[in-house]
Amino acid sequence: QVQLMESGGGLVQAGGSLRLSCAASGRSISSLAMGWFRQAPGAEREFVAAITWTGENAYYRDSVKGRFTVSRDDAKNTVDLQMESLKPEDTAVYYCVADQWRTPSNWHLPGGYLQFWGQGTQVTVSS
């Protein structure tokens, strides 16, 4: 089992930056793909970004490409999401996710199962 705890959310003005961090406990993340989803009020949960267990490849939803960067530090058992040039439409609860089996290149596809989820952290971007 893996427990995931997000931090770093908050209120920021449009154009600003935030860095989310996810701390894992219970086991090493070194063999897990890691990533982030988000859910805005009244909307479906959606894929944001993911990184392979090797850290060699990262994947992003189109609307955050060039603005968000996912990274991992296996020594610290953490995964981060650096968010730049934030927009009001980025407002959502952001969830850290981990999975041992499913390749992150298809995490954006609806209906799939991912093993471990954090409780979420709120990001609010004001206009």
C-alpha positions in Angstrom: 0.0 0.0 0.0 1.0 3.6 -0.7 -0.3 6.6 1.1 -0.1 9.9 -0.8 -0.2 13.3 0.8 -0.4 16.5 -1.3 0.7 19.9 -0.3 1.3 23.3 -1.8 -2.1 24.3 -2.9 -3.5 27.7 -2.3 -4.9 30.9 -3.8 -2.9 32.7 -6.6 -3.6 35.4 -9.1 -3.8 34.6 -12.8 -0.3 34.5 -14.3 1.2 33.3 -11.0 2.9 30.1 -10.1 2.4 27.3 -7.6 4.4 24.1 -6.8 2.5 21.1 -5.6 4.3 18.3 -3.8 3.2 14.8 -3.1 4.8 12.8 -0.3 4.5 9.0 -0.5 4.7 6.7 2.5 4.3 3.0 3.0 6.6 1.9 0.2 9.1 3.3 -2.3 7.7 5.0 -5.4 10.7 3.9 -7.4 8.7 1.2 -9.3 5.6 3.3 -9.6 4.4 5.6 -12.3 3.3 8.9 -10.7 1.1 11.7 -11.7 -1.6 14.3 -11.1 -5.3 14.6 -11.8 -7.7 17.4 -11.0 -11.4 18.0 -10.5 -13.1 21.4 -10.8 -16.5 22.0 -9.2 -19.2 20.4 -11.2 -16.8 18.7 -13.6 -15.4 15.3 -14.1 -12.0 14.4 -12.8 -9.4 14.9 -15.5 -5.8 13.9 -16.2 -3.2 16.6 -15.8 0.3 15.1 -15.9 2.2 11.8 -15.3 5.7 10.6 -15.3 7.1 7.1 -15.9 8.7 5.1 -13.1 12.1 5.8 -14.7 11.5 9.5 -14.9 12.4 9.4 -18.6 9.0 10.3 -20.0 6.4 12.7 -18.9 2.9 13.3 -20.3 0.5 16.2 -20.1 -2.9 17.2 -21.0 -2.9 19.7 -23.9 -4.1 22.7 -21.9 -1.2 22.6 -19.5 1.6 21.7 -21.9 4.4 24.3 -21.7 3.1 25.6 -18.4 3.2 22.6 -16.0 6.1 20.3 -15.3 6.0 17.0 -13.4 9.1 15.7 -11.7 10.0 13.0 -9.2 12.6 12.4 -6.6 12.7 8.8 -5.6 15.3 9.4 -2.9 12.8 11.7 -1.1 9.8 9.6 -2.2 8.1 12.6 -3.7 6.6 13.9 -6.9 6.1 17.5 -7.7 4.0 19.6 -10.1 5.4 23.0 -11.0 2.6 25.2 -12.4 3.4 28.4 -14.2 1.2 31.0 -15.9 -1.8 29.8 -14.1 -5.3 30.5 -15.4 -8.6 30.7 -13.7 -9.6 27.5 -15.5 -6.8 25.7 -13.7 -8.9 26.1 -10.5 -9.5 22.6 -9.1 -8.7 20.1 -6.4 -5.5 18.4 -7.5 -4.9 14.8 -6.7 -1.6 12.9 -6.6 -1.8 9.4 -8.2 0.4 6.4 -8.3 0.1 3.1 -10.2 2.3 0.1 -10.6 0.8 -1.4 -13.8 -0.8 1.1 -16.1 1.5 3.0 -18.4 1.2 6.8 -17.9 1.0 7.3 -21.6 -2.7 6.3 -21.4 -3.7 7.8 -18.1 -5.6 10.4 -20.1 -8.0 7.8 -21.4 -11.3 7.7 -19.5 -12.5 4.7 -17.5 -9.2 3.3 -16.5 -8.3 2.2 -12.9 -5.3 3.7 -11.0 -4.2 2.2 -7.8 -3.4 4.9 -5.3 -4.9 8.4 -4.8 -4.2 11.2 -2.4 -6.9 13.3 -0.6 -6.3 16.3 -2.8 -5.2 19.9 -2.4 -7.2 22.9 -3.5 -5.8 25.3 -6.1 -7.7 28.5 -6.8 -6.6 30.9 -9.5 -8.3 34.4 -9.3 -8.7 36.5 -12.4 
